[in-house]
Amino acid sequence: DIHIDVGPTDSNAIGGSQAINFKSTSVSGGPQDLILPFGTSSSYNSGVFIFSAKFNVNTGAYFNFQSDYNIGVGWALDVLMQQNGQVIFSNSQNSNLLTSFYPNNTWFELKLAINITNNEWNVYIDLFI
């Protein structure tokens, strides 16, 4: 039995009047994948890419960056936020690139600054106050 609740909510928003809430009662998976293409219809091979988002996680979360513009071809980064507050950054070649912690049940910013040309990845986790 899977119940999926995806949509805007008026409760617990930050910096505006609404936030998006993803919720699933299934232990084995969450809501259907949402895809946000970055840029044009081709993959990036050079340059700098900065991703920043605000999260409030209370039962775990997951997102990934695909390595190809075509959906499902490859994954450049998997980010798993576990219920215990641990966050694991991995990809198909490395099961654990970086492990850290995020604050449970409070808003925080997760920022990734990626130099694609030099393959340098910087991760920032900050409380959003």
Summary of the structure (lengths in Angstrom):
residues: 129
radius of gyration: 15.4
end to end distance: 37.3
largest distance: 45.3
contacts: 272
relative contact order: 0.18
helix: 0%
strand: 45%
